[in-house]
């Protein structure tokens, strides 16, 4: 009965390899699918190239779990987009930052301030 366990484990693994480097997508295929003209195709290709370049520099800064989930999300179907991957990762990063800020108690609320001295009596008399 345990002989089938490795097969079950292998079939549940993601078919997309997740690595520590930016994945390689077929930009030409993606842009050809979206293009109506050569101008749109060139704009799409430039946008994808720009997004890939930004991903190369920022990839290590993204949390691995966010990289994995965004990569799986943006490669659903027959096409993949660097622009969509970058947007997903940036949104996930922003949510993580907001969550961290919400968990951090405000210093002003946690420490009571000392009352201001408002004495009107002259101490020199």
Buried (B, 14 or more C-beta within 10 A) or exposed (E): EEEEEEEEEEEEEEEEEEEEEBBEBEBEEBBEEBBEEEEEBEBBBEBBEEBBEBBEEBBEEBEEEBBBBBBBEBBEEEBBBBBBBBBBBBEBBEEBEEEEEEEEEEEEEEEEEEEEEEEEEEEEE
